[in-house]
Amino acid sequence: MISLRRKRLTGLWGRLWRDQRGVSAVEFAMIAPVLLTFYFGFAETTQAMMAKRRASHVASTIGDLVAQEGTVSNAEMTDMFTIGSTILSPFPTTSLKMRITSVTANSSGVVKVDWSDGQGMTALTNGTTYTGIPAGLISASQSLIISEVTYSYDSPIKKYVPNTLNWSDKYYLRPRQVNTVTRDRTT
């Protein structure tokens, strides 16, 4: 009697061991969470890279637009910052900070701020010395437009990108139509 039960149990375990039905479902159940994590992680990484690229594009565009002008009015400066915010969409613009500064090197090579405007960033004081320009980029009596952007990307999916990512870009452009772009604050 015992040997018959043992034989039946051995036969049952043997059949279960050899049975291949459902193996794919079990394998999928084990692999699916890993695949979904990779998928959402890559999607979120792509979103973060797109936000960084757009923030960089904001800096280059607003600087380039100002460098094409001879004189910039209050309305035009407001438009520059609006354009910058529009370029960043559909990403949130609450953490977007922009600054446009015109600097000129005097005859001894000291770089001074001609004018500066910022949205979210503090404008630099006129006449102060500006440092940090790469060597050889500006010489005596030359002018530059410097556009700066900082952006903080906060992921909507905190599991994959738990920390806020902070980026900053700075572009140096020469005025195109005049020696120095002037700022008209009366209009």
trRosetta pair geometry for C-beta under 8 A, 3 or more apart (Angstrom, degrees):
i j d omega theta_ij theta_ji phi_ij phi_ji
1 4 5.7 -53 -150 31 30 112
1 5 6.7 27 153 -14 63 103
2 5 5.8 -54 -151 37 35 109
2 6 6.2 35 152 -18 67 107
3 6 5.5 -51 -143 39 34 113
3 7 6.1 40 153 -25 65 105
4 7 5.6 -51 -147 34 30 114
4 8 6.5 30 152 -19 63 103
5 8 5.7 -53 -148 36 33 110
5 9 6.3 29 154 -15 67 106
6 9 5.8 -55 -145 40 31 108
6 10 6.0 32 156 -18 66 109
7 10 5.8 -54 -143 39 27 112
7 11 6.2 29 154 -19 62 109
8 11 5.7 -56 -147 38 28 112
8 12 6.2 31 153 -22 65 105
9 12 5.6 -51 -144 35 32 111
9 13 6.3 27 158 -13 66 105
10 13 6.0 -55 -144 41 29 106
10 14 6.1 32 154 -22 63 111
11 14 5.6 -55 -145 37 29 115
11 15 6.3 30 156 -20 64 104
12 15 5.9 -55 -150 34 29 108
12 16 6.4 25 154 -15 64 107
13 16 5.7 -55 -144 40 33 110
13 17 6.0 36 155 -23 66 108
14 17 5.6 -53 -145 35 28 113
14 18 6.3 15 160 -8 64 110
15 18 6.1 -64 -145 44 28 102
15 19 6.1 41 154 -39 66 105
16 19 5.6 -46 -143 19 31 118
19 22 7.8 24 132 31 103 103
20 23 5.3 -47 -169 -7 65 129
22 25 5.1 -52 -158 38 61 116
22 26 6.1 61 146 -22 82 101
23 26 5.8 -57 -151 37 34 110
23 27 6.2 33 153 -18 68 107
24 27 5.7 -54 -144 39 32 111
24 28 6.2 33 156 -20 66 106
25 28 5.7 -53 -145 37 30 111
25 29 6.3 32 154 -20 63 106
26 29 5.7 -53 -148 35 31 113
26 30 6.6 27 153 -17 63 106
27 30 5.8 -60 -152 37 31 109
27 31 6.1 12 158 -6 69 114
28 31 6.0 -66 -137 47 30 99
28 32 5.6 45 164 -44 69 105
29 32 6.2 -32 -128 14 23 118
30 33 8.0 -69 176 25 26 97
31 34 5.7 -67 -163 44 50 111
31 35 5.8 45 147 -22 83 110
32 35 5.7 -60 -142 40 31 109
32 36 6.1 29 162 -18 68 107
33 36 5.8 -55 -144 39 30 110
33 37 6.3 33 156 -21 64 105
34 37 5.8 -54 -150 34 30 112
34 38 6.5 30 153 -16 63 105
35 38 5.7 -54 -150 37 33 111
35 39 6.2 35 152 -23 65 107
36 39 5.5 -52 -144 35 33 115
36 40 6.3 23 162 -9 67 106
37 40 6.3 -59 -144 43 27 101
37 41 5.9 29 156 -21 63 114
37 160 8.0 167 -165 -94 71 101
38 41 5.6 -60 -143 40 26 114
38 42 6.1 23 161 -17 65 107
39 42 6.2 -59 -149 37 24 105
39 43 6.4 23 154 -18 62 109
40 43 5.5 -52 -143 38 34 114
40 44 6.2 32 158 -17 66 106
40 157 6.4 -132 171 165 115 165
40 159 7.9 23 120 80 134 115
40 160 5.9 -147 125 -58 94 145
41 44 6.0 -58 -147 38 27 107
41 45 6.3 29 154 -19 63 107
41 160 4.7 -171 -106 -141 65 121
42 45 5.6 -52 -144 37 33 113
42 46 6.3 37 154 -22 64 104
43 46 5.8 -55 -153 34 30 113
43 47 6.6 32 150 -19 63 104
44 47 5.5 -49 -149 33 37 114
44 48 6.5 37 153 -19 66 102
44 155 5.8 39 -165 -145 119 126
44 157 5.3 -105 -91 57 135 123
44 160 4.4 123 45 100 158 141
44 161 5.4 -160 151 -12 127 112
45 48 5.7 -53 -149 36 33 111
45 49 6.4 33 152 -18 65 105
45 160 7.7 -106 -40 154 76 121
45 161 7.5 153 -78 -63 57 119
46 49 5.7 -54 -148 37 32 111
46 50 6.4 34 153 -20 65 105
47 50 5.7 -54 -149 35 31 112
47 51 6.5 33 153 -20 65 104
47 155 7.6 112 90 -123 126 84
48 51 5.7 -52 -150 34 33 112
48 52 6.5 34 152 -19 65 104
48 153 5.5 127 -134 130 80 154
48 155 6.9 -33 -72 -83 108 100
48 161 6.1 153 -61 -99 139 163
48 165 5.9 70 -155 26 120 158
49 52 5.7 -52 -149 36 34 112
49 53 6.3 34 153 -19 66 106
50 53 5.7 -55 -146 38 32 111
50 54 6.3 30 155 -18 66 106
50 91 7.8 174 110 -51 95 126
51 54 5.9 -56 -147 38 30 109
51 55 6.4 32 154 -21 64 105
51 88 7.7 41 -147 -158 71 89
51 91 4.9 118 -114 -104 98 159
51 151 6.9 -158 158 134 98 137
51 153 4.6 114 110 -103 152 130
51 165 8.0 119 86 78 129 123
51 167 8.0 158 119 15 90 140
52 55 5.8 -54 -148 34 30 111
52 56 6.5 30 153 -17 64 106
52 151 7.6 -179 -108 76 48 127
52 153 7.1 -64 -56 -30 75 144
52 165 7.6 -61 -69 128 107 131
52 167 5.1 152 -126 -73 87 165
53 56 5.7 -55 -151 37 32 112
53 57 6.3 34 150 -21 65 106
54 57 5.3 -52 -146 36 36 115
54 58 6.5 47 150 -28 65 96
54 87 6.1 172 -171 139 92 85
54 88 5.1 122 138 -121 122 54
54 91 6.4 156 70 17 149 133
55 58 5.5 -42 -154 23 35 117
55 59 7.0 35 150 -17 61 99
55 88 6.5 43 -82 -108 61 107
55 96 7.2 -157 -118 -119 95 95
55 149 5.5 -179 176 130 84 130
55 150 8.0 -7 -175 175 131 14
55 151 3.9 -114 -115 8 142 148
55 167 5.5 119 87 90 152 128
55 169 6.4 149 126 5 89 121
56 59 5.8 -51 -157 32 36 111
56 60 6.6 27 152 -12 67 106
56 149 7.4 -173 -97 67 28 133
56 167 7.6 -71 -53 151 84 134
56 169 4.6 135 -115 -69 69 163
57 60 5.9 -56 -145 41 35 106
57 61 5.9 32 158 -20 68 112
57 87 5.7 -145 108 167 107 132
58 61 6.1 -63 -144 39 24 107
58 62 6.3 12 167 -10 65 110
58 84 4.3 76 -162 -152 106 85
58 87 4.9 169 -88 79 78 131
58 88 5.8 2 -64 -55 133 95
58 96 7.1 -86 165 -156 175 124
58 98 6.8 -105 147 -93 119 121
58 149 5.1 118 92 -109 110 160
58 151 7.9 109 37 -51 142 131
58 169 8.0 131 65 58 82 129
59 62 6.7 -61 -141 39 22 99
59 63 6.3 16 163 -11 59 116
59 98 7.6 -168 -94 -126 65 92
59 147 5.0 155 -168 117 68 106
59 148 6.6 -7 -129 -144 113 14
59 149 3.9 -123 -69 5 97 119
59 169 4.2 -147 8 98 161 114
59 170 6.8 -107 -169 -95 142 16
59 171 5.0 145 142 -7 100 111
60 63 6.1 -66 -149 43 26 109
60 64 6.0 25 158 -21 65 113
60 147 7.3 166 -85 75 17 136
60 169 7.7 -51 -36 139 78 137
60 171 5.1 133 -97 -73 59 160
61 64 5.7 -58 -143 37 28 110
61 65 6.3 27 159 -20 65 105
61 83 6.7 -129 129 134 123 117
61 84 7.0 169 79 -93 110 69
61 87 6.0 156 38 -70 155 160
62 65 5.8 -50 -145 34 32 112
62 66 6.6 29 157 -14 63 105
62 80 4.8 94 -146 179 98 100
62 81 7.3 51 -125 -80 140 41
62 83 6.5 155 -88 83 86 110
62 84 4.9 -8 -55 -69 130 112
62 98 6.3 37 51 -166 170 136
62 100 6.1 -118 139 -73 111 120
62 147 5.1 154 86 -143 93 143
62 149 7.8 123 32 -62 128 114
63 66 6.0 -60 -150 39 30 106
63 67 6.1 30 154 -21 66 111
63 100 6.6 178 -93 -121 63 97
63 145 5.4 152 -161 121 83 109
63 146 7.2 -47 -121 178 122 14
63 147 3.0 -124 -64 -4 103 131
63 171 4.5 -158 30 86 164 120
63 172 7.9 -89 -174 -89 148 6
63 173 4.8 141 150 4 108 130
64 67 5.6 -55 -143 37 31 114
64 68 6.7 33 156 -24 63 104
64 171 7.8 -38 -40 128 78 149
64 173 6.1 -175 -88 -108 53 165
65 68 6.0 -57 -156 29 31 112
65 69 7.3 31 149 -24 61 105
65 80 5.8 -179 87 -115 133 97
65 83 7.0 69 -18 74 165 161
66 69 5.8 -56 -159 25 40 114
66 72 5.9 -10 -138 -77 90 145
66 80 6.3 27 -58 -111 98 149
66 100 5.4 138 -37 -168 164 142
66 102 7.9 -135 151 -67 128 99
66 145 5.2 171 100 -158 113 147
66 147 7.1 152 28 -69 129 114
66 173 7.8 129 73 72 88 132
66 181 6.1 101 160 157 86 170
67 145 4.6 -141 -76 29 87 146
67 173 4.1 -80 -67 125 152 127
67 174 6.6 83 -154 85 124 32
67 175 5.4 -152 -155 -108 70 41
67 176 5.6 84 143 -15 87 93
67 181 6.8 -115 -116 -44 36 141
68 176 5.3 -3 -109 36 51 133
68 177 6.8 59 -173 -12 45 110
69 72 5.2 90 107 -70 154 82
69 76 6.9 108 -106 159 158 154
69 177 7.4 -96 139 36 11 124
69 181 5.7 72 85 -138 87 118
70 177 5.3 -72 -71 95 88 122
70 178 4.7 99 -130 -26 79 132
70 181 6.7 -166 -167 -124 18 68
70 182 7.2 1 147 28 62 90
71 181 7.1 166 -93 -169 26 68
71 182 4.7 -21 -111 70 81 95
71 183 7.4 166 -161 -90 69 14
71 184 5.1 43 170 -19 116 112
72 76 5.0 -131 -158 90 73 128
72 77 5.7 87 155 -61 113 89
72 80 7.8 -2 -155 -28 130 137
72 181 6.2 38 -15 165 106 113
72 182 7.4 -175 21 91 70 46
72 183 5.4 -25 64 -113 94 64
72 184 6.9 -179 81 25 38 77
73 76 4.7 96 51 9 75 102
73 77 7.0 -136 96 -6 40 87
73 184 4.9 -28 -99 75 67 107
73 187 4.3 -45 -149 86 124 104
74 77 5.8 -56 -149 35 30 110
74 78 6.5 32 152 -19 64 104
74 184 7.6 -94 -19 99 71 72
74 185 6.2 75 -61 -146 100 48
74 186 8.0 -149 -16 66 114 19
74 187 6.0 -168 21 97 94 47
75 78 5.7 -53 -151 35 32 113
75 79 6.4 35 149 -20 64 105
75 187 6.6 -55 2 133 103 85
76 79 5.3 -51 -149 36 35 116
76 80 6.5 44 150 -27 65 98
77 80 5.5 -42 -151 25 36 116
77 81 6.9 30 153 -12 63 101
77 100 7.3 -149 -138 51 95 134
77 117 5.1 -25 -164 119 138 172
77 183 7.8 39 -62 -143 133 101
78 81 6.1 -59 -154 39 33 106
78 82 6.3 34 149 -19 66 108
79 82 5.4 -55 -145 38 34 114
79 83 6.2 39 154 -23 67 103
80 83 5.7 -53 -151 33 29 112
80 84 6.6 32 149 -20 62 104
80 100 6.6 -12 131 -25 152 152
81 84 5.4 -47 -149 32 36 117
81 85 6.6 36 153 -17 64 102
81 98 5.8 175 -121 68 85 139
81 119 4.3 100 -139 -22 140 153
82 85 5.8 -54 -151 37 33 109
82 86 6.3 34 150 -21 65 107
83 86 5.6 -56 -147 37 32 113
83 87 6.4 38 154 -25 66 102
84 87 5.9 -50 -150 28 30 112
84 88 6.9 27 154 -17 61 106
84 96 7.0 170 135 159 106 134
84 98 5.2 44 134 -73 170 159
84 119 7.7 160 64 54 138 137
84 149 7.2 -165 -161 -104 129 124
85 88 5.9 -59 -156 33 34 111
85 89 7.2 48 148 -38 63 93
85 93 4.5 50 -146 -146 93 158
85 96 6.2 157 -104 80 74 153
86 89 5.8 -37 -160 5 40 115
88 91 5.2 -83 163 63 87 102
88 93 5.3 122 83 -93 136 94
88 96 5.7 -121 -31 -84 172 148
88 151 7.4 -177 -126 -115 135 141
89 93 7.2 -38 -69 -44 73 113
91 153 7.4 -47 -163 -117 135 92
92 95 7.0 58 108 14 101 89
92 154 7.7 -26 50 45 135 100
93 96 4.5 -41 -160 12 71 128
95 151 6.0 98 109 -157 95 54
95 152 3.9 -87 165 47 148 95
95 153 7.8 -155 75 -59 140 29
95 154 7.3 120 -11 -12 151 105
96 119 8.0 8 114 106 88 107
96 120 6.6 154 104 12 51 165
96 149 7.1 -26 -163 -161 83 99
96 150 7.8 158 -154 83 38 52
96 151 5.4 -1 -104 -104 66 91
97 118 7.3 8 -180 -177 87 105
97 119 6.9 -169 -149 96 50 62
97 120 3.3 -129 -115 111 78 119
97 121 4.4 107 166 -45 109 89
97 149 6.9 149 82 -156 57 49
97 150 4.6 -3 57 55 108 93
97 151 7.4 -166 25 -71 69 49
98 118 6.6 177 96 -151 53 62
98 119 4.9 14 54 51 93 96
98 120 6.5 73 20 43 57 106
98 121 6.4 -142 76 14 20 115
98 147 7.3 -17 -165 -170 93 89
98 148 7.0 153 -156 85 45 59
98 149 5.3 -8 -103 -102 74 78
99 116 6.5 5 -177 -175 103 101
99 117 7.0 176 -150 92 60 43
99 118 3.9 -15 -102 -102 87 98
99 119 7.6 -166 -73 25 51 55
99 121 4.0 -80 -48 87 113 135
99 122 7.7 -1 -96 70 134 35
99 123 6.6 170 -139 -101 104 53
99 124 7.5 89 178 -16 133 89
99 147 7.3 165 87 -153 52 46
99 148 4.6 -4 57 56 96 104
99 149 8.0 -169 24 -70 64 41
100 116 7.1 175 91 -149 48 56
100 117 5.5 -2 56 58 90 89
100 118 7.6 179 21 -80 56 52
100 145 6.7 -12 -169 -173 93 97
100 146 7.4 156 -157 82 44 52
100 147 5.2 -11 -105 -104 76 78
100 148 7.9 -168 -74 23 35 69
101 113 6.0 -61 -168 -134 113 100
101 115 7.3 -172 -147 96 54 47
101 116 4.1 -3 -108 -108 87 95
101 117 7.9 -176 -76 25 53 51
101 123 7.8 153 -88 -154 91 71
101 124 5.5 32 -114 26 131 127
101 130 7.2 150 143 -109 141 146
101 145 7.4 153 81 -159 45 50
101 146 4.6 -16 63 60 97 100
101 147 7.9 179 23 -78 67 35
101 148 7.5 20 4 -1 107 107
102 113 7.4 100 78 -165 54 60
102 114 4.2 -49 103 58 101 117
102 115 5.2 24 41 49 108 79
102 116 7.3 -151 25 -70 61 57
102 143 6.4 2 -175 -176 93 112
102 144 7.4 171 -150 87 51 44
102 145 5.7 -25 -98 -102 72 67
102 146 7.7 178 -83 18 23 76
102 180 6.7 100 173 -170 127 86
102 181 5.4 -138 -106 67 139 94
102 183 6.9 -168 17 -36 135 109
103 111 5.0 31 165 178 126 103
103 112 6.5 166 -154 82 80 32
103 113 5.6 -47 -99 -101 82 45
103 114 6.2 -174 -102 -2 22 86
103 130 4.8 -75 -115 34 143 154
103 133 7.5 -144 87 -61 153 138
103 138 7.4 -32 103 -120 109 172
103 143 6.8 167 88 -152 44 64
103 144 5.4 -8 59 57 92 89
103 146 6.3 24 2 -7 113 118
104 111 7.2 171 88 -146 25 64
104 112 6.2 -23 63 60 74 82
104 114 5.5 67 -6 -54 103 114
104 141 7.4 -8 -178 -152 100 28
104 142 7.1 -176 -147 95 66 33
104 143 4.5 -27 -96 -97 83 84
104 144 7.9 173 -81 18 40 63
104 180 5.7 -14 -80 -108 126 129
105 109 5.5 -14 -176 -145 118 38
105 110 6.8 148 -153 71 68 28
105 111 4.9 -38 -91 -88 73 72
105 112 7.9 136 -107 13 26 70
105 138 4.9 156 -30 142 129 110
105 139 6.2 -151 76 129 155 17
105 140 5.4 -113 117 -108 111 30
105 141 6.6 -50 81 1 84 22
105 142 5.5 17 32 51 110 75
105 143 7.8 -151 11 -77 68 39
106 109 7.2 -51 68 17 64 16
106 110 5.2 -6 37 58 107 83
106 111 7.9 -165 3 -84 72 24
106 112 6.4 42 -33 -1 104 115
106 140 6.9 -28 115 -141 31 80
106 141 7.6 34 -156 -67 23 53
107 140 5.1 48 -138 -160 35 124
107 141 6.6 31 -85 -49 62 91
108 140 7.2 110 13 -106 11 113
109 139 7.0 -45 -112 -156 89 51
109 140 5.5 -63 -72 -70 63 84
110 129 6.1 -61 179 -123 103 106
111 129 6.7 93 77 -162 63 66
111 130 4.6 -72 117 62 108 93
111 131 7.4 150 60 -79 115 38
111 133 6.0 90 -26 5 171 139
111 138 6.2 74 -94 93 122 145
112 127 5.9 -16 -175 -148 118 34
112 128 6.9 153 -151 78 72 26
112 129 6.1 -50 -98 -98 64 47
112 130 6.7 141 -131 3 12 91
113 116 5.6 -30 -169 -32 126 115
113 124 4.8 -141 -118 116 159 123
113 125 6.6 116 69 86 145 43
113 126 5.7 -134 106 -126 99 34
113 127 6.4 -43 64 17 84 20
113 128 5.2 14 17 53 120 76
113 129 7.9 -109 -10 -53 84 3
113 130 5.4 114 -58 -49 81 113
114 126 6.8 -14 161 -137 21 89
114 143 7.1 7 -22 -137 144 115
114 180 6.4 166 -98 -175 167 123
114 182 7.8 -103 156 -115 131 51
114 183 7.4 149 126 0 97 110
115 126 5.9 -3 -95 -96 51 104
115 182 7.7 82 1 -164 140 43
115 183 3.9 -122 114 6 173 146
116 123 4.2 152 112 -170 95 84
116 124 3.9 96 -5 43 170 81
116 125 7.6 -27 36 -9 128 13
116 126 7.2 -163 12 -68 88 63
117 123 5.3 -17 -115 -105 22 124
117 183 7.4 166 -33 -136 113 140
118 121 3.9 -111 -162 80 132 77
118 122 5.8 60 54 100 157 7
118 123 4.4 -159 5 -64 99 67
120 150 7.9 -138 118 59 121 96
121 148 6.7 -112 115 94 178 114
121 150 7.0 119 -74 19 119 109
124 128 6.1 -124 170 54 100 125
124 130 7.0 40 174 -92 162 102
125 128 4.7 79 75 -21 93 123
130 133 6.9 60 122 -30 102 108
130 146 7.7 177 -178 6 149 155
133 137 5.3 -130 165 63 102 127
133 138 5.7 -15 149 16 153 118
133 144 7.1 135 -125 40 136 161
133 146 7.8 -106 -94 -85 98 133
133 172 6.8 101 -139 -105 93 144
134 137 4.8 85 73 -26 84 127
134 172 7.5 -131 25 1 101 156
136 139 8.0 -5 -150 -58 40 93
137 144 7.1 34 138 -84 107 149
137 172 5.8 9 178 132 141 160
138 142 4.9 -161 -157 87 78 118
138 143 7.8 33 -138 -117 120 4
138 144 5.4 -86 -82 -29 128 123
138 172 8.0 -117 -44 -174 105 133
139 142 5.3 70 57 3 60 128
141 179 7.9 -36 159 -176 86 129
142 174 7.5 -50 -177 -124 108 106
142 179 7.9 -122 -133 -170 44 88
143 174 7.3 109 85 -146 67 67
143 175 5.7 10 91 -1 116 117
143 179 6.0 107 11 150 123 65
143 180 4.1 151 -61 -101 165 79
143 181 7.2 179 138 12 139 69
144 172 5.2 -21 -171 -164 132 92
144 173 6.8 130 -164 66 75 36
144 174 6.3 -54 -110 -91 64 54
145 172 7.5 144 75 -159 50 43
145 173 4.7 -26 63 68 100 92
145 174 7.5 162 15 -106 86 6
145 175 6.4 108 -27 -66 108 71
145 181 6.1 26 -75 22 114 138
146 170 6.5 -6 -172 -171 95 97
146 171 7.2 165 -152 82 48 49
146 172 5.6 -13 -102 -102 77 67
146 173 7.9 174 -80 23 32 70
147 170 7.2 167 86 -152 48 49
147 171 4.9 -4 55 54 95 99
147 173 7.3 16 0 7 103 113
148 168 7.0 -2 -172 -173 91 99
148 169 7.3 174 -149 90 48 50
148 170 4.8 -6 -104 -105 81 83
148 171 8.0 -166 -72 23 42 63
149 168 6.7 174 91 -149 52 55
149 169 5.1 1 55 54 97 90
149 170 7.9 -172 24 -74 62 45
150 166 6.9 -3 -174 -173 99 92
150 167 6.9 170 -152 91 53 49
150 168 4.3 -17 -100 -98 80 92
151 166 7.4 168 88 -150 43 50
151 167 5.2 -9 59 60 88 95
151 168 7.6 166 17 -81 62 47
152 164 5.1 7 -177 171 104 121
152 165 7.1 155 -158 79 52 44
152 166 5.0 -17 -103 -100 77 76
152 167 7.9 177 -82 21 33 66
153 161 8.0 -27 119 140 105 147
153 164 6.7 159 76 -164 45 66
153 165 4.4 -12 57 61 102 99
153 166 7.8 -163 20 -73 70 29
153 167 7.2 33 -10 0 105 108
154 164 4.9 -26 -90 -110 79 93
155 158 6.1 148 88 -85 103 42
155 160 6.6 -133 169 73 155 86
155 161 3.7 131 -39 73 155 111
155 162 7.6 -55 49 -65 129 15
155 165 7.8 67 -37 -2 93 103
157 160 5.1 23 112 23 112 107
157 161 6.9 78 80 29 78 83
158 161 7.3 -90 -134 75 31 54
158 162 5.2 57 180 -118 77 62
159 162 7.1 13 -128 -72 11 88
161 165 6.9 -42 179 -30 126 113
175 178 5.3 -50 147 69 137 68
175 179 6.6 76 69 145 134 11
175 180 6.3 172 -5 -114 157 16
175 181 4.9 -177 -104 -37 124 89
178 181 6.3 130 66 -79 116 50
178 182 7.7 -48 109 -9 158 86
184 187 5.6 11 125 27 117 99
